[in-house]
């Protein structure tokens, strides 16, 4: 007596899986965050150096630097930046979709050490004297853009400007420096075209206010806004020496994405055809669970806001092969049991039992390898390892447990008791008990 309810449940699950893939695929495609190798962008590796001799680069300094870099990247408007510490004193920055690499370099690596000095280069005030978010774009009455600074203490600023105002010409100047370094002098720097001096104002009377401005003939509204944002993001507590950089054009990234996706689709379709031809009914079940497997991986990947790269796609396709392998091991075990003359239900139970340990061993060794890659690897290697570990987890959910449940529905329906050929076994291969 056939159990039609089992067939109905199987059909519902199959249709639901296909509909889930159809309706979620556009959302997945739209919301997947692509790495710079697929979207185009800029990658740079910095070696962190102390600002002054004797300073120690410890974990606190590295974490503070990463926070400052992330704040500065927000100035660039880049979505999903990847900033990570490597080898204790290196920081890798990946910016997908960035177009102006020179601007990115300038914004990221500028130490942005703001200091107020006299003409003898003595420090009078520094960036710590600024209020939080105390820099902003402003305009003079003439329409000239300036950077408006709001200081912590009007009294302290008044004392500084009062002392400067008492000096004779031309020493009565309050010089605002950006990234002053040991050995720099006012006399030399003021002559340079690209000077670190961003303001050189003459002070004739005390300024009893907490306001100051940075102005100049070469300051545009865009550069003033960028400088204000950098100052608000905070000064880097270290120096960054660029030791490696690479870039990928948007067109090259799109070409790589199109070709990789096309190759992945051909490979997956070939796997589907192979499973259907060689394993018939178990092959159909594996196709359904593979569709579910790919869909779950991409939904989970998007859910954790991960970035998809070329190695990530390679890991996804490799995961498809491993998921198929789990189905093949089970299907071959069932075929062996059927050849020995067992019934379909008995062969299914024995095949499942005997294949499970093999599947666990194969996936566990791969999981260990992926964990090692993640721990010791860098950049794209970590991305590959993450996707591979996700693939292994989804293999057990879709291509072990769900696959076995679907096969159980079909076998328990008793519809295939006399149709052993639907499991890829020829009648001539079956030995009578």
C-alpha positions as CSV (number, residue, x, y, z in Angstrom):
1,X,0.0,0.0,0.0
2,X,1.5,3.3,-1.1
3,X,1.8,6.2,1.4
4,X,0.7,9.0,-0.8
5,X,1.2,11.5,2.0
6,X,4.9,11.0,1.9
7,X,5.0,11.7,-1.8
8,X,2.9,14.9,-1.2
9,X,5.3,16.1,1.5
10,X,8.3,15.4,-0.7
11,X,6.6,17.4,-3.6
12,X,5.8,20.3,-1.3
13,X,9.4,20.5,0.0
14,X,10.8,20.3,-3.5
15,X,8.5,23.1,-4.8
16,X,9.2,25.2,-1.7
17,X,12.9,24.8,-2.2
18,X,12.7,25.9,-5.8
19,X,10.4,28.9,-5.0
20,X,12.7,30.0,-2.2
21,X,15.7,30.0,-4.6
22,X,13.7,31.9,-7.3
23,X,12.4,34.6,-5.0
24,X,15.5,35.1,-2.8
25,X,18.1,35.1,-5.6
26,X,17.4,38.7,-6.8
27,X,17.7,39.9,-3.2
28,X,20.9,37.9,-2.7
29,X,22.4,39.3,-5.9
30,X,21.5,42.8,-5.0
31,X,22.7,42.7,-1.4
32,X,25.9,40.6,-1.6
33,X,28.9,42.7,-0.7
34,X,31.6,42.1,-3.3
35,X,35.3,42.3,-2.5
36,X,37.7,44.5,-4.4
37,X,38.7,41.7,-6.7
38,X,35.1,41.5,-8.0
39,X,34.0,45.1,-7.6
40,X,37.2,46.9,-8.2
41,X,39.0,48.9,-5.5
42,X,42.2,49.5,-3.6
43,X,44.3,47.5,-1.1
44,X,47.2,48.8,0.9
45,X,49.4,47.2,3.5
46,X,51.0,49.5,6.1
47,X,53.8,48.9,8.6
48,X,53.2,50.8,11.8
49,X,56.0,52.9,13.2
50,X,56.1,55.0,16.4
51,X,55.6,58.7,16.1
52,X,58.6,59.4,18.3
53,X,61.7,57.4,19.3
54,X,61.1,55.4,22.4
55,X,57.4,55.0,21.8
56,X,56.1,51.4,22.0
57,X,53.7,49.9,19.5
58,X,51.5,47.7,21.6
59,X,48.0,46.2,21.2
60,X,46.4,49.4,22.5
61,X,48.2,51.6,19.9
62,X,47.3,49.2,17.1
63,X,43.6,49.1,18.1
64,X,43.5,52.8,18.4
65,X,45.1,53.1,14.9
66,X,42.5,50.8,13.4
67,X,39.7,52.8,15.0
68,X,41.2,56.1,13.6
69,X,41.5,54.5,10.1
70,X,37.9,53.3,10.2
71,X,36.8,56.8,11.2
72,X,38.7,58.3,8.3
73,X,37.4,55.7,5.8
74,X,33.9,57.0,6.7
75,X,35.1,60.3,5.4
76,X,35.6,58.6,2.0
77,X,32.1,57.2,2.0
78,X,33.3,53.6,1.4
79,X,30.9,50.8,2.3
80,X,32.1,47.6,4.0
81,X,35.8,48.5,4.4
82,X,38.1,45.7,5.6
83,X,40.7,46.9,8.1
84,X,42.7,44.3,10.0
85,X,45.9,43.9,12.0
86,X,48.5,41.5,10.7
87,X,51.8,40.3,12.2
88,X,51.4,42.6,15.2
89,X,52.8,45.7,13.5
90,X,51.0,45.7,10.1
91,X,47.6,46.9,9.1
92,X,45.9,45.8,5.8
93,X,43.2,48.1,4.4
94,X,40.9,46.9,1.6
95,X,38.5,49.4,0.1
96,X,36.1,48.0,-2.5
97,X,34.6,50.4,-5.0
98,X,37.1,53.2,-4.3
99,X,37.9,55.3,-7.4
100,X,40.4,58.0,-6.2
101,X,43.4,56.0,-4.7
102,X,45.5,59.1,-4.1
103,X,42.8,60.6,-2.0
104,X,42.4,57.4,-0.1
105,X,46.1,57.2,0.7
106,X,46.2,60.8,1.9
107,X,43.1,60.5,4.1
108,X,44.2,57.2,5.6
109,X,47.9,57.7,6.2
110,X,48.0,61.4,7.2
111,X,48.9,61.5,10.9
112,X,46.7,64.6,11.2
113,X,48.7,66.0,14.2
114,X,47.3,69.5,14.6
115,X,49.5,71.9,16.5
116,X,49.4,75.7,17.2
117,X,53.0,77.1,17.3
118,X,54.8,80.4,17.3
119,X,57.3,81.3,14.6
120,X,60.0,79.7,16.7
121,X,58.2,76.4,16.4
122,X,57.3,76.1,20.1
123,X,54.0,74.2,20.7
124,X,51.3,76.4,22.2
125,X,48.2,74.2,21.6
126,X,47.6,70.8,20.0
127,X,44.8,68.6,18.7
128,X,43.8,67.7,22.3
129,X,42.7,71.3,22.8
130,X,40.0,70.9,20.2
131,X,36.5,70.0,21.3
132,X,35.2,66.6,20.1
133,X,33.8,67.1,16.5
134,X,35.3,70.6,16.9
135,X,36.2,71.1,13.2
136,X,33.7,72.1,10.6
137,X,33.5,73.7,7.1
138,X,32.7,77.4,7.2
139,X,32.8,80.4,5.0
140,X,34.0,84.0,5.3
141,X,31.8,86.9,4.5
142,X,33.6,87.0,1.1
143,X,32.5,83.4,0.4
144,X,36.0,81.9,0.9
145,X,35.8,78.5,2.5
146,X,37.6,77.9,5.8
147,X,37.9,75.3,8.5
148,X,36.3,76.5,11.7
149,X,37.9,75.1,14.9
150,X,36.2,75.1,18.3
151,X,38.6,74.8,21.2
152,X,38.1,73.3,24.6
153,X,39.0,76.5,26.5
154,X,38.4,80.1,25.4
155,X,40.5,81.2,28.4
156,X,43.5,79.2,27.3
157,X,43.2,80.4,23.7
158,X,42.9,83.9,25.0
159,X,46.2,83.5,27.0
160,X,48.0,82.1,24.0
161,X,46.8,84.8,21.6
162,X,47.5,87.5,24.2
163,X,51.1,86.4,24.5
164,X,51.5,86.3,20.7
165,X,49.9,89.7,20.2
166,X,52.5,91.4,22.4
167,X,55.3,90.3,20.1
168,X,56.6,92.7,17.5
169,X,56.1,92.2,13.7
170,X,56.7,89.7,12.1
171,X,56.9,87.4,15.2
172,X,53.2,88.0,16.2
173,X,51.9,85.0,14.2
174,X,50.0,82.0,15.4
175,X,51.0,79.2,13.1
176,X,48.8,76.1,12.7
177,X,50.7,73.1,11.5
178,X,49.4,69.7,10.3
179,X,51.8,66.8,10.8
180,X,54.8,68.8,12.1
181,X,57.9,66.6,12.3
182,X,61.1,67.0,14.2
183,X,63.4,69.2,12.1
184,X,60.7,71.2,10.4
185,X,61.0,74.9,10.8
186,X,58.6,77.8,10.1
187,X,61.1,79.7,8.0
188,X,61.6,76.8,5.6
189,X,58.1,75.5,5.5
190,X,56.4,78.8,4.8
191,X,58.4,79.0,1.6
192,X,57.1,75.6,0.3
193,X,54.3,75.2,-2.2
194,X,52.8,72.2,-0.5
195,X,53.4,73.4,3.1
196,X,52.4,71.6,6.3
197,X,51.5,75.1,7.6
198,X,47.7,75.3,7.1
199,X,47.3,78.8,8.6
200,X,49.7,81.6,9.3
201,X,47.6,84.3,11.0
202,X,48.9,87.6,12.4
203,X,47.6,88.2,15.9
204,X,47.3,91.9,16.9
205,X,45.0,91.5,19.9
206,X,43.9,88.8,22.3
207,X,41.2,86.5,20.9
208,X,38.8,86.0,23.8
209,X,36.9,83.2,22.1
210,X,37.0,79.5,21.6
211,X,37.0,79.9,17.9
212,X,39.8,79.7,15.4
213,X,39.9,79.3,11.6
214,X,42.2,77.7,9.0
215,X,42.1,79.5,5.7
216,X,44.3,80.1,2.7
217,X,44.2,80.7,-1.0
218,X,44.5,77.1,-1.9
219,X,41.7,75.8,0.4
220,X,38.6,74.8,-1.5
221,X,35.2,73.8,0.0
222,X,36.0,70.1,-0.7
223,X,39.5,70.2,0.8
224,X,38.2,72.2,3.8
225,X,35.4,69.6,4.4
226,X,37.9,66.8,4.1
227,X,40.4,68.4,6.5
228,X,37.6,69.0,9.0
229,X,36.5,65.4,8.8
230,X,40.0,64.1,9.3
231,X,40.6,66.3,12.3
232,X,37.3,65.1,13.8
233,X,38.2,61.5,13.1
234,X,41.2,61.9,15.3
235,X,45.0,62.0,14.9
236,X,46.7,58.7,14.2
237,X,48.8,57.7,17.3
238,X,51.4,56.2,15.0
239,X,53.1,56.7,11.6
240,X,52.0,54.4,8.7
241,X,54.7,53.3,6.1
242,X,53.2,51.9,3.0
243,X,55.0,48.7,2.0
244,X,52.5,47.2,-0.5
245,X,49.5,48.3,-2.5
246,X,47.4,47.0,-5.4
247,X,44.3,48.1,-7.2
248,X,41.7,46.5,-9.4
249,X,39.7,48.5,-11.9
250,X,35.9,48.3,-11.7
251,X,35.8,46.9,-15.3
252,X,38.3,44.2,-14.5
253,X,36.4,43.3,-11.4
254,X,33.1,43.0,-13.3
255,X,34.7,40.9,-16.0
256,X,36.2,38.6,-13.3
257,X,32.8,38.3,-11.6
258,X,30.9,37.5,-14.8
259,X,33.4,34.8,-15.9
260,X,33.6,33.3,-12.4
261,X,29.9,33.1,-12.0
262,X,29.5,31.6,-15.5
263,X,32.1,29.0,-14.8
264,X,30.5,28.2,-11.4
265,X,27.1,27.8,-13.0
266,X,28.5,25.4,-15.7
267,X,30.2,23.4,-13.0
268,X,27.1,23.2,-10.9
269,X,24.9,22.2,-13.8
270,X,27.3,19.5,-14.8
271,X,27.2,18.1,-11.3
272,X,23.4,18.1,-11.4
273,X,23.4,16.2,-14.7
274,X,25.9,13.7,-13.4
275,X,23.9,13.0,-10.3
276,X,20.7,12.6,-12.2
277,X,22.2,10.2,-14.8
278,X,24.2,8.0,-12.5
279,X,22.0,7.9,-9.4
280,X,18.5,8.6,-10.7
281,X,16.2,9.1,-7.6
282,X,19.0,9.8,-5.1
283,X,20.4,12.1,-7.7
284,X,17.1,14.0,-7.9
285,X,17.1,14.4,-4.1
286,X,20.7,15.6,-4.1
287,X,19.8,18.3,-6.7
288,X,17.0,19.6,-4.5
289,X,19.3,19.7,-1.5
290,X,22.1,21.3,-3.4
291,X,19.8,24.1,-4.5
292,X,18.8,24.5,-0.9
293,X,22.4,24.3,0.2
294,X,23.6,27.1,-2.2
295,X,20.6,29.3,-1.2
296,X,21.2,28.9,2.5
297,X,24.9,29.7,2.2
298,X,24.3,32.9,0.3
299,X,21.5,34.0,2.7
300,X,23.7,33.3,5.7
301,X,26.7,35.0,4.0
302,X,24.6,38.1,3.4
303,X,23.1,37.9,6.9
304,X,26.5,38.3,8.5
305,X,27.5,41.1,6.1
306,X,30.5,39.1,4.8
307,X,32.4,40.2,1.7
308,X,32.3,37.8,-1.3
309,X,35.7,37.5,-3.1
310,X,37.0,35.3,-5.9
311,X,38.5,32.8,-3.4
312,X,35.1,32.8,-1.6
313,X,33.3,31.8,-4.9
314,X,36.0,29.1,-5.3
315,X,35.2,27.8,-1.8
316,X,31.5,27.8,-2.5
317,X,32.0,25.7,-5.7
318,X,34.4,23.4,-3.7
319,X,31.7,23.1,-1.1
320,X,29.2,22.0,-3.8
321,X,31.6,19.2,-4.7
322,X,31.9,18.2,-1.0
323,X,28.1,18.3,-0.6
324,X,27.7,16.1,-3.6
325,X,30.3,13.8,-2.2
326,X,28.2,13.2,0.9
327,X,25.3,12.3,-1.3
328,X,27.4,10.0,-3.5
329,X,28.8,8.1,-0.5
330,X,25.3,7.5,0.8
331,X,23.9,6.6,-2.7
332,X,26.8,4.1,-3.4
333,X,26.2,2.5,0.0
334,X,22.5,2.0,-0.8
335,X,23.4,0.6,-4.2
336,X,25.8,-1.9,-2.6
337,X,23.0,-3.0,-0.3
338,X,20.5,-3.3,-3.1
339,X,23.0,-5.4,-5.1
340,X,23.2,-7.8,-2.2
341,X,19.5,-8.5,-2.6
342,X,18.1,-6.4,0.3
343,X,14.8,-4.6,0.1
344,X,14.8,-0.9,-0.8
345,X,13.9,0.1,2.8
346,X,16.5,-2.2,4.3
347,X,19.2,-1.0,1.9
348,X,18.3,2.6,2.6
349,X,18.7,2.1,6.4
350,X,21.9,0.2,6.1
351,X,23.4,2.6,3.5
352,X,22.6,5.6,5.7
353,X,24.1,3.9,8.8
354,X,27.3,2.8,7.1
355,X,28.0,6.1,5.2
356,X,27.5,8.5,8.1
357,X,30.9,7.9,9.7
358,X,32.7,8.3,6.4
359,X,31.0,11.6,5.7
360,X,31.8,12.9,9.2
361,X,35.4,12.0,8.8
362,X,35.8,13.6,5.4
363,X,34.1,16.9,6.5
364,X,35.9,17.0,9.8
365,X,39.4,16.8,8.2
366,X,38.4,19.5,5.8
367,X,37.0,21.6,8.6
368,X,40.4,21.3,10.4
369,X,42.2,22.4,7.3
370,X,39.9,25.4,6.9
371,X,40.4,26.4,10.5
372,X,44.2,26.2,10.1
373,X,44.0,28.4,6.9
374,X,41.8,30.9,8.8
375,X,44.2,31.1,11.8
376,X,47.4,31.4,9.9
377,X,46.2,32.9,6.6
378,X,45.8,36.5,5.6
379,X,43.5,38.6,3.5
380,X,41.8,36.5,0.8
381,X,43.0,33.2,2.3
382,X,40.9,34.0,5.4
383,X,37.9,34.7,3.1
384,X,38.4,31.3,1.5
385,X,38.6,29.6,4.8
386,X,35.4,31.3,6.2
387,X,33.4,30.3,3.1
388,X,34.7,26.8,3.3
389,X,33.7,26.4,7.0
390,X,30.3,27.8,6.3
391,X,30.0,25.3,3.4
392,X,30.8,22.4,5.6
393,X,28.2,23.4,8.2
394,X,25.6,23.8,5.5
395,X,26.5,20.4,4.0
396,X,25.4,18.7,7.2
397,X,22.2,20.7,7.4
398,X,21.1,20.2,3.8
399,X,23.0,17.3,2.2
400,X,23.1,15.0,5.2
401,X,20.0,15.5,7.4
402,X,17.5,17.1,4.9
403,X,18.7,14.8,2.1
404,X,18.2,11.7,4.2
405,X,14.8,12.9,5.3
406,X,13.7,13.4,1.7
407,X,15.0,10.0,0.8
408,X,13.2,8.5,3.8
409,X,9.9,10.0,2.5
410,X,10.3,8.4,-0.9
411,X,11.5,5.0,0.4
412,X,8.9,4.8,3.2
413,X,6.1,5.6,0.6
414,X,6.8,2.0,-0.7
415,X,6.3,3.3,-4.2
416,X,9.8,2.3,-5.2
417,X,9.9,-1.2,-3.6
418,X,9.9,-2.9,-7.0
419,X,11.8,-0.2,-8.8
420,X,15.4,-0.7,-7.7
421,X,16.6,0.6,-11.1
422,X,15.5,4.1,-9.9
423,X,18.4,3.9,-7.5
424,X,21.0,3.4,-10.3
425,X,21.1,-0.4,-9.9
426,X,20.7,-2.7,-12.9
427,X,18.6,-5.8,-12.4
428,X,21.5,-8.0,-13.6
429,X,23.6,-6.7,-10.7
430,X,21.2,-7.8,-8.0
431,X,22.1,-11.0,-6.2
432,X,19.2,-13.0,-4.7
433,X,19.4,-13.7,-1.0
